[in-house]
Amino acid sequence: MSTDTPRSSANSTAHADAPVWVVTGGAGFIGSALVRQLIAETNVRVVNVDALTYAGNLASLGAARDHARHTFVRADIADAAAMRDVLATYTPSVVVHLAAETHVDRSIDSASVFIQTNVVGTATLLEAVRGYVAALPSDDAAAFRMLYVSTDEVFGTAPVGTYFNEETAYNPKSPYAASKASADHLVRAWHHTYGLPALITNCSNNYGPCQFPEKLIPLMIAKAIAGEPMPVYGDGLQVRDWLHVEDHAHALRDVIARGIPGRTYAVGARCERTNLDVVRLIGRVLDEVQPLSGRTREQLISYVTDRPGHDRRYAIDPTRIETEIGWRPRYDFESGMQQTVQWFLDNDEWTNAVASGAYRGERLGLGAAT
């Protein structure tokens, strides 16, 4: 475990009485959005725990990285001693567990790392948190919250006319989805068996700034900016329910503030789009702000062999989080996509730094073991 402490120790002392949140995976896509919000909009002291695997990037933290209320700890959630040390050192009142391997295609090519991080890592963290909470004074233990951030992919495919909610039966179809489903069950078991004050959210597909370019939207943006073919799986009519990452981060904060331990909250923006529609919208937005010479991005769309076990539709019914928590998304998809495309245009240094690593925009998810 290594620690990157804030640069201003005097300011850190000034914030000593502020509540402490541990965020695992805080250098990833959703985690960094949450960290940025917490630093910009609250007085929370954030302890950011991330192993900095290929998709973790401290540059995604922006100004939060060097803020006095932000501390970075490089550690693996599957390292029990490191997790116990983080909790004992920083004494948080909240743990938000976002650290995970997340890309379906990578899980098809190499499932074992998903089991290690998403299942073994979650179990290890749960045990560390259980021991930490057991040693807290009773009032602090009663106020403590752990939030595990999961995905709607644990439910499999939603037939047309149906929607995932908190009572939907689990039916994971990919190694990634199965690993997240396993972790969901572990969190529930630790709550019911040990009384751990834990909550779960299952979110729809996220998009927005700082997303690693192996995912659909940032990959298509990168291809479209470069004027390269934009590959669409199968017929492109797979449906996803899109959620802006900033809206998701607000939802996580609201669930921690007003959610009931032991309950699950499905987080979605009622924003279904086919993959083909998403790719076409990206093309139209870029054609307006950065047109290609003599052609449109629509002409760059190509169709490639679908990935194995590709779920046809995801769609969330967010009624519980809307009614019990009072959360609502702030972005509609069109304005959110315009903001996202513009962010990637304005932040080519971030994109180039990410692209200089192991991922080069190649096709993943063909089932070839690594």
BAKOL-944255 format. One record per residue (C-alpha): x, y, z. Coordinates in steps of 0.25 Angstrom, whole numbers, padded with zeros to 4 digits, always signed. Example, Ala and Ser with C-alpha at 12.3 -4.5 7.8 and 13.67 -1.06 7.14 Angstrom:
! BAKOL-944255
+0049-0018+0031;+0055-0004+0029;
This chain:
! BAKOL-944255
+0000+0000+0000;+0005+0014-0004;+0000+0027+0000;-0001+0040-0008;-0004+0051+0003;-0010+0064+0000;+0000+0075-0003;-0005+0085+0008;-0003+0079+0021;-0008+0091+0028;-0021+0091+0020;-0023+0076+0024;-0022+0080+0038;-0033+0090+0036;-0042+0079+0031;-0039+0069+0042;-0053+0069+0047;-0060+0067+0034;-0066+0054+0031;-0057+0044+0024;-0062+0035+0012;-0053+0024+0007;-0056+0022-0008;-0050+0009-0015;-0048+0010-0029;-0047+0026-0028;-0038+0027-0040;-0048+0020-0049;-0059+0026-0058;-0070+0026-0048;-0061+0027-0036;-0054+0039-0041;-0067+0046-0044;-0072+0044-0029;-0058+0049-0024;-0059+0061-0032;-0073+0064-0027;-0070+0061-0012;-0058+0071-0013;-0065+0082-0021;-0079+0081-0014;-0077+0076+0000;-0067+0077+0012;-0064+0062+0012;-0050+0057+0013;-0048+0047+0002;-0039+0035+0004;-0037+0030-0010;-0033+0015-0011;-0029+0010-0025;-0020-0001-0030;-0018+0007-0043;-0020-0004-0052;-0021-0001-0067;-0034+0007-0066;-0030+0015-0053;-0025+0029-0056;-0021+0040-0046;-0023+0050-0057;-0038+0048-0057;-0038+0054-0043;-0035+0068-0048;-0034+0078-0038;-0038+0069-0027;-0025+0061-0028;-0017+0071-0021;-0028+0077-0012;-0025+0077+0003;-0037+0068+0006;-0033+0057-0004;-0023+0046+0000;-0019+0035-0010;-0016+0021-0005;-0011+0011-0016;-0016-0002-0011;-0023-0014-0016;-0037-0017-0009;-0033-0032-0009;-0021-0029+0000;-0028-0031+0014;-0016-0024+0022;-0017-0012+0013;-0032-0010+0015;-0031-0012+0030;-0020-0002+0030;-0028+0009+0022;-0040+0007+0031;-0032+0008+0044;-0023+0020+0039;-0034+0029+0033;-0047+0024+0042;-0057+0027+0031;-0072+0028+0034;-0075+0024+0019;-0069+0014+0010;-0073+0014-0005;-0069+0002-0012;-0067+0004-0027;-0054-0003-0030;-0057-0014-0040;-0053-0020-0053;-0064-0015-0062;-0063-0018-0077;-0071-0029-0082;-0062-0032-0094;-0050-0033-0085;-0058-0043-0076;-0060-0052-0088;-0046-0052-0092;-0040-0054-0078;-0050-0057-0067;-0041-0060-0055;-0037-0046-0052;-0052-0042-0051;-0054-0053-0041;-0042-0048-0033;-0045-0034-0032;-0060-0034-0032;-0063-0046-0024;-0051-0048-0015;-0048-0034-0014;-0062-0030-0010;-0062-0042+0001;-0048-0037+0006;-0053-0022+0007;-0066-0027+0014;-0058-0034+0025;-0049-0022+0027;-0061-0013+0028;-0069-0023+0037;-0057-0023+0047;-0056-0008+0047;-0070-0006+0049;-0070-0016+0061;-0060-0008+0068;-0067+0006+0066;-0074+0013+0078;-0089+0009+0077;-0093+0023+0072;-0082+0023+0061;-0086+0009+0057;-0101+0012+0056;-0097+0024+0047;-0087+0017+0038;-0091+0013+0023;-0085+0004+0013;-0090+0006-0001;-0087-0005-0012;-0089+0000-0026;-0093-0011-0036;-0100-0012-0050;-0113-0015-0056;-0105-0026-0064;-0107-0036-0053;-0122-0037-0058;-0119-0042-0072;-0128-0037-0083;-0140-0029-0081;-0151-0033-0091;-0158-0022-0098;-0169-0016-0089;-0162-0020-0076;-0152-0013-0067;-0142-0016-0057;-0145-0013-0042;-0141-0016-0028;-0149-0029-0029;-0144-0034-0042;-0138-0048-0042;-0123-0050-0045;-0119-0056-0058;-0105-0051-0062;-0100-0055-0076;-0086-0051-0076;-0074-0054-0067;-0074-0039-0063;-0089-0039-0060;-0087-0052-0052;-0076-0047-0044;-0084-0034-0040;-0096-0043-0037;-0087-0051-0027;-0083-0038-0020;-0097-0033-0019;-0101-0046-0012;-0088-0045-0003;-0092-0031+0002;-0107-0036+0005;-0101-0047+0013;-0092-0039+0021;-0104-0029+0024;-0113-0040+0028;-0103-0049+0035;-0095-0039+0042;-0103-0026+0042;-0094-0019+0033;-0100-0006+0030;-0099-0007+0015;-0107-0003+0003;-0106-0007-0012;-0109+0001-0025;-0111-0005-0038;-0109+0005-0049;-0111+0006-0064;-0100+0008-0074;-0092+0021-0071;-0086+0031-0080;-0079+0044-0079;-0065+0050-0077;-0053+0042-0073;-0058+0028-0078;-0048+0018-0082;-0048+0017-0098;-0051+0002-0098;-0066+0005-0095;-0076+0008-0106;-0078+0023-0105;-0063+0028-0103;-0058+0018-0113;-0068+0023-0124;-0065+0037-0121;-0050+0034-0122;-0052+0027-0136;-0062+0038-0141;-0052+0049-0137;-0041+0042-0145;-0050+0039-0157;-0048+0024-0155;-0059+0013-0157;-0069+0013-0145;-0071-0002-0142;-0085-0006-0138;-0088-0020-0132;-0098-0029-0140;-0110-0021-0145;-0107-0010-0135;-0121-0011-0129;-0117-0015-0115;-0124-0005-0105;-0117+0001-0093;-0123+0011-0083;-0113+0022-0082;-0109+0030-0069;-0099+0042-0069;-0088+0039-0059;-0090+0052-0052;-0105+0048-0049;-0100+0035-0044;-0090+0041-0035;-0102+0050-0029;-0110+0037-0028;-0100+0030-0020;-0099+0042-0010;-0114+0043-0008;-0115+0028-0005;-0104+0029+0005;-0111+0041+0011;-0125+0035+0011;-0125+0021+0007;-0129+0009+0017;-0118-0001+0020;-0121-0014+0014;-0129-0008+0002;-0125-0008-0012;-0127+0004-0021;-0128+0003-0037;-0122+0015-0043;-0126+0019-0057;-0130+0031-0065;-0142+0025-0073;-0133+0027-0086;-0134+0015-0095;-0126+0016-0108;-0121+0006-0118;-0106+0005-0120;-0108+0009-0134;-0116+0021-0130;-0105+0025-0120;-0094+0024-0131;-0102+0032-0140;-0104+0043-0130;-0089+0043-0127;-0087+0045-0142;-0097+0056-0143;-0091+0064-0132;-0077+0063-0137;-0082+0066-0151;-0087+0080-0146;-0075+0084-0138;-0064+0077-0146;-0068+0073-0159;-0060+0063-0168;-0057+0067-0182;-0067+0062-0193;-0074+0051-0184;-0082+0050-0171;-0079+0041-0159;-0092+0032-0163;-0083+0027-0174;-0073+0022-0165;-0082+0012-0158;-0078-0002-0160;-0085-0015-0155;-0076-0026-0148;-0079-0039-0143;-0087-0038-0130;-0080-0042-0117;-0083-0056-0110;-0096-0055-0101;-0099-0041-0104;-0111-0037-0096;-0122-0030-0105;-0128-0020-0095;-0125-0013-0082;-0136-0004-0076;-0138+0001-0062;-0150+0005-0054;-0144+0016-0044;-0157+0018-0037;-0152+0014-0023;-0140+0024-0023;-0149+0034-0029;-0160+0033-0018;-0152+0028-0006;-0139+0036-0008;-0144+0048-0017;-0133+0046-0027;-0135+0051-0042;-0126+0052-0053;-0121+0065-0058;-0116+0062-0072;-0125+0058-0084;-0117+0049-0094;-0116+0059-0105;-0110+0070-0096;-0102+0060-0088;-0096+0054-0101;-0092+0068-0106;-0085+0071-0093;-0078+0058-0094;-0073+0059-0108;-0068+0073-0105;-0061+0069-0093;-0053+0058-0101;-0050+0069-0112;-0045+0078-0101;-0037+0068-0094;-0028+0061-0104;-0016+0061-0094;-0025+0052-0085;-0029+0043-0097;-0015+0042-0102;-0009+0038-0089;-0019+0027-0087;-0017+0022-0101;-0002+0021-0099;-0005+0009-0090;-0009-0005-0093;-0022-0002-0099;-0021+0002-0114;-0035+0002-0118;-0035-0012-0123;-0047-0021-0123;-0048-0029-0110;-0058-0040-0106;-0056-0050-0116;-0054-0061-0106;-0039-0063-0108;-0032-0066-0095;-0021-0058-0090;
